[in-house]
Amino acid sequence: MRKVLAILSASCALLLLPSLAFAAEGPANGELQLVADTIWVLFTGFLVFWMNAGFALLESGFCRKKNAVNLLAKNFIVFAITTLLFYAVGFGLMYGNGTDVVGMTGWFVPNNAELFRALHWTGVPVYAKFFFQLGFAGVATTIVSGAVAERIHYAAFLVFSVLMSAIIYPVVGHWVWGGGFLAASGMLDFAGSSVVHSVGGWAALAGIILLRPRIGKYGRDGAPKAIPGHNMTSATLGTFILWLGWFGFNPGSVMAARPEAISHVVLTTNLAAAAGAVVGTLYTWLRLGKPDLGLTCNGCLAGLVAITAPCAFVSGPSALLIGALGGVIVVEGVLLFDRLRLDDPVGATSVHLLNGIFGTLCVGLFGNVEIAKSVAGAKLESNGLLLGGGAAQLGIQAQGVLVVALFAFGASSAAWWFLRATMGIRVPPEAEEIGLDQSEMGMEAYPDDMPRAALLSSEP
């Protein structure tokens, strides 16, 4: 334990030394600031990368043990696929110079900042910019994995991941972050409530609709039946990892080692997460009669998703309220999707889609002009509606939500439909019954279970 603490202390010192030197020597020493900025962006990129582990543990824990290997495999391979496709095509489509609709330069990420003028606001090297943004692309794609779990062909999911990381996500990203028409209209999404989370959520919803529910999820009367996850320890640990990763996701989006700015974003991010967890727990207790660990975890994640867009534009008290409302939204979302017979084993649509939309609107509800300027250097049309500033920014945000919804859901539906018509997307009923680990992967997560059960049954 002492060695771990020593390593962490040394890492923090390495991060802080360039900034301290810069503060002591003055603005003339811009190279030290660039070093600090680059280390910060890469460090937070590593945290975002680690979120893949969180998603893998969360999704596999929320599903049955007969599908655990399949969930783990999907979450692992998604980031590898995304790395290759985002490097070859996606980053250029998203941030390359081009039109208001799509980037048209920067394939295979050449080390030339002039090809990516949309990212001129941060001075770190091109490769650091790419690595940090790659993590976001991976998150958007892996959101889909849990929502379509326990009944999708492994190969079909991999092909969809290619389309998601190469086309669907980058195109929306260009509109908002790459100098596209939504950015020109004044839409603000600091770290991706819309660009990352709602895009992943819309893609997940399209897949859920075309896949249809798992066998046994709904009775003949349409009433949902609980299908418990097999490992809540795994799911809880995954949530903690995601909570940690969000301190890379949101503060890292400052993309510079600016102490006041990243401290503000850390504060709002953590407050929203905590409020989402507490209110999600209490609201579930009141609504359903018992607290539910799964909804506690998802309440935390809902708060994090909701604060992702406005984290650099709102105050601490506003962040608390945003997280608290996110905790309510996720519970009602899970119940709503069940009433609609939309089977989402991990609640991804309630967490990422509904709270991605809500978080984007929160910029127009709670945004503070002075905070936006000092923390993010961004211009709000006015203070948020709930701060007495009128509905100007809220209208811009709502327009952005609608445009993203139409494209992300439409393009994802077309992709899923094409895959269903060509290679098929749903496993046969018998494969679903025995589990995707045996039918699709040829292995089990817990292979000792069966021999032990056989041994016990053979005893006199």
N, C-alpha and C positions, 0 to 999 in steps of 0.2 A: 504493500500500500504506500509506503514511504517513497519507493522508487517511482510509482505512478504519479504521486504528488510532485516529486522533483521534476519529472518530465513535463508535466503540465505547467509548472512554474517557469521552467526554461522556455517553453513554447510561448507563454505569455510575454516573457521578457523580450524574446526575439521580435514579437509583434510590436511591442511598445518602444523599443530602442530607437528605430528610425524616426518615430513621431516626436520622441523626447529630444532627439538631436536636432530635428527640424525646428522645434519650438525654441531651443536654445540659440541656434545659429541664425534664425531669421528666414524670411521669405526668399532670400537670394539662393538658398540651397534647395532648389526645387527638385533635385535628383533624389534627395532623401525622402521627400514627400511622395515621389513616385514609387520609391521602394516600399514605403509604408502602405500606400494605396494598393500596390500589386500584391503584397503579402496578405492584406486584408481580404481582397477579392478572392484570391486562391484559397485562403483558409475557410471563408464562408462557402466557397464552392465545394470544398471537401465535406462540409456539414450537410449541404444539399444532397451531395452524392450519398451520404450515409442514410438519408431518408429512404433510399431503396430498401435497406435492411428493415426499417420500420414498417414499410408497406408489406414486405414479405411476411414478417411476423404477425402483423395485424390481420391480414387477409387470411393467412393459413389458420390462425387461431380461431377466427370467426366462422370457419367452415368445418365440415366434418373430416375426421382423420383419414377417411378413405380418399380424400382429394387433396391432402396436405402437400404431397410432393408436386402435384400439378401446379398448385398455387405458388409454391416456392420457385419452381422452375420458370414459370411465367415472369415473376418479378425479377428474377436474375437475368434472364435473357433479354428482357425488354430494354434494359439500360445498354446492353451491348449493341442491340439493333439500333437503338436511338443514336448511340455514339457514331456509328458508321453512316447512317442516313443523314443525321443533322450535320455532320462534317462534310459530306459530299454535296448535299443539296439544301437541307433545311436552313442552315445559318445564312446562306446567300439569299434564299427566298425571303427570310425574315428581316435581315438587317442590311442586305446589299443595296446599293444604289439602284433605283429603278423608278417605277411609277407610284401613284397613290395606292395601288392595289397589290403590287408584288415587287420584291427585289429582283434584280436581274444581273447582279455581279457577285463575285466572291465564292464561286464554287470551289470546294475543297480548301476553303479558308486560307487564302494566301496571306502572307504577313505584310499586308498593305492597308493601313488605316484609311487611306483615301477611298477604298472600295466600300467602306462601311461608315458613311458620313452620319448616319442616324445615331452612331455611338460616339461621336466626337465629344460629347459632353463629359466623358470620362477618359482620362489620359492613360490608363493602364494598357499594356501591350495587347495586341489583337488576340493572341492565343489565350491570355487570361480572360478576356471578354468572352471568347468562345466557350471555354471550359465552364465558366459560371452559368452562362445561358443554357448550356447543354443539360445541366442538372434540372432546369425548369422543363425542358422538353421531355426529359425522362419521367418527371412527375406527372405531366399531363397525360402521357401515354399509359402509365401504370395505374392511374385512377380507374381505367376501364376494366382492368384485370379482375378486381374483386366483384364488381357489379355483375359480370357475366359468368361468375364462377360456377363450378359443379355441373355444367352441362354443355360447355363449348369445346369443340375440337381444338387441340393444341395448335395444329398447323394453321387453322383459320385465324386464331388470335394472333399468331406471329405475322401473318400477312397483313392483318388490319393494323398492327403496330408499325409496319413499314409505311403504310399510307398515312397514318396519324403523324408520325415523326417527320416524314419527308414533305408532306403537303398540308394537311388540315391544320395542325398546330402552327407551322411557320406562317401560313397565309394570314391567319387571324393576328398573330404576333406582329406582322408587318403593319397591319392597319393601326395598331395601338402603340407599339413601341418602335417600329421601324420607319417612322416618318410617313405613315399612310394616312388615309382620309379621316379615320376616327381621331387620330392625334391632332390633325389639322382642325377638326371641329371643336377641340377642347376637352375631349374625353381623357380622364386621368385614371390610371390603374397602377399604383406604385409598384406592387410586387406580384400581381397576377390573379386577383380574385376572378376576373373575367378571362384574361388571356390564358391562364393555366387551368384554374379549377373549374370554371363553368364550361370551358371547351372540353375538358376531360369528362365533365358531368353530362354534357349533351351527347357526346360520343357513347358514353355508357348507357344512357337512356335509350338511344336508338338501338343498341345491341340488345338490351333487355326486351324491348318490344318485339323484335324479330325472333329472338330466341324462345320466347314464351317461358312460363314459370317452370321451376324444377318439379319433378314428379313428387306428388304428395304435399306440395306447399299449400294448396288450397283445397278445401272440401268441395263437395258437390254444391253446397249452398254458397260457395264463394268465400267462406270464412277462412282466414289465414290460420295455418298451423305452425307452431314454433318448430324450427329446425335448429337446435342449439349448436353453437360452435364447439369444437372438441378441446380447445386449449386456451382458456382465458388468461393464463399466465403469459403465454406468447403474445396474445392480443394486447395485454396491458404493457408489456415491455415494448412492443412495437409502437404503442401510442407515446410512451416516454421518449423513444428515439425520434419520433416525428416532432414532438414538442421541442426537443433539442435542435433538430434540424431546421426548424423554423427560425431559430436565431441566426442561421445562415441565410435562409430564404428571404426574410424581410430586411434585417439590417444590412445584409450583403448587397441589397439592391441600391444602397447609397453609392456603391462601387467606388468608394474613397474612404480613407481612414480619417473621417471627420468626427471627432469625439462627441460633440453635442448632437449631431444628426443621428449617429448610430445609437447613442444612448437613448435618445427619444424613441426611436423605433423599437429598441429592445423593450422599453417600458410598456409601450402601447400593445406590443405583441404579447407579452407575458400577462398583462392585465386581462386582455380579452380571452386568452386561453384559460386562465383561472376562473374567470366569471362564467365561461361556457361550461366548464366542468361542474362547478358548484350548482349553477342554475339548472343545467341539464339533469343533474342528479335529483335535485329537489322537485323539479317539475315532473319528472318521471314518477317519483314517489307519490305525488299528489294525483297525477293523472291515471296511473296504473296500479297504485296501492303498494308497490314495493320499489325500492331502488334497484337499478339495473346497471351492472358494471359495464356492459356493452354500450349503453347509452351515456354513461359517465365518460367513457373514452371518446365516443363520438361527439359528445357535448364539448369536450376540450378541443377536438379537431374542428368542430363547427365554429367555435370562437376564433380559432386561428385562421380558418379560411375567410371568415367575415372581416377580420382586421387586415387582411393582406393587401387589399386595395387602398384603404384609407390610413394605414399605419403611420405614414409620414405627414398626414394632413389634419390629424385630430388630436385632441387633448387626452390626458389620462382618464378623466371621468367619462368622456365620450367613449373611449375604448372599453371601459367597464360595461357600459350600456350596450355597446355593439356585441360584445362577447356574450352577455346575458341573453340578449334577444336571439343570438345564434343558437344558444342552448335550448331555447324554446322551439325555434324553427326546426331543428334537427329531429326532435321528438315528434312534433306534428307531421313532419315530412315522412318519417318512417311509417306512421299510422296511415297517412294519406296514400302513399304508394301501395301499401298492403290492401287498402280498400279498392284501389284501382287494379289490383291483381298484377302489379308490376314487381316482380320478384328480384330484389337486390339483396343478396346474402350478407353483405357487409355494410349496407347503408351508404354507399358511395354517392348516390344521387342526392340523398338528403344532406350529406355533409358538403360535398363539393359543388353540386349544381345549385341547390337552393341557396346555400350560404355564399356561393360565388356571386350569384345575382344580387343577393342582399348586400354583400360587402361592396360591390361596385356602386350600388345606389347610396350607400352610406357616405361616399365622398360628397354627394349632393345634399345629404341630410345633416351631416355633422362636420363637414369640412370647415377649417378655420384658415382664413386668408393669410394671417400672419405666420401661423405654424407652417403652412405649405411653403411659404416663401423662405423662411429661415432654415427649415429642415431639408426640404427637397429642391428648393429653387424653382418651384412650380407656381403657376398662376392659376388660381381659382377665379371663376367669374364673379363669385360672391361667397360670403359665408353660407354655410349650409342652411337649408330650409328651417330646421329645428333650432338654429341659432339666430333666427330672424333675418337671414340674408336673402330670402326669396327662393324661387324655384329654378333659376337660370341654370345652375350647375346640375341640379337634379334632372332637368330635362335633357341635358347633354348626356348624362350618364345613362338615362333610360333609353335614349336612342341607341347608344352603344350596345347596351344589353340586348336590344331587339335585333340589331344587325348581326352580332355574334351568334345569337340563338339561331337565326335563319340559316346562316352559313354552316355553323358547326353541326347542327342537327341535320340539316339537309345533306351536307356532304357525307357525314357519317352514315346516315340512313342509306344513301346510294351505295356506299362502300360495303356495308353489311349485306344489303340486298344482292349486290353483285357476287359477293362471296357465297351467300346462301344458294344462289342460282348455279354457281359453277362448281365449287368444291364442297359445298355443304358446311354449315356452321355448328350444327347440334349433333351430339353423339347419339347413337341408338339407345332406346330405353334400357336394354340389358346392360349396356356399358355404363350408363348413368347409375343403375342400381348397384353394380359391383364397385363402382367408384372409378374415377379417372386415373387414379394412381396405377391400378392394375390394367385397365383397358387402354389407356393412352400412353402411360409412362413405363409400364413393365416393372414397377418397383413399388415398395410401400415405405411410408415414413416410419412405421413402427413394426418392423418384420417379426419381432419377438412375440407380439401379441398372439398370433395364431398358434405357434407351437405350444405356448403356455396353456392356451385354452384347450388345445387338443390333449395335452398331458393331463389336465385336470378332469376332463370328461372321460378319460380312459381309466381313471382310478376306480376301484371297486367301491 
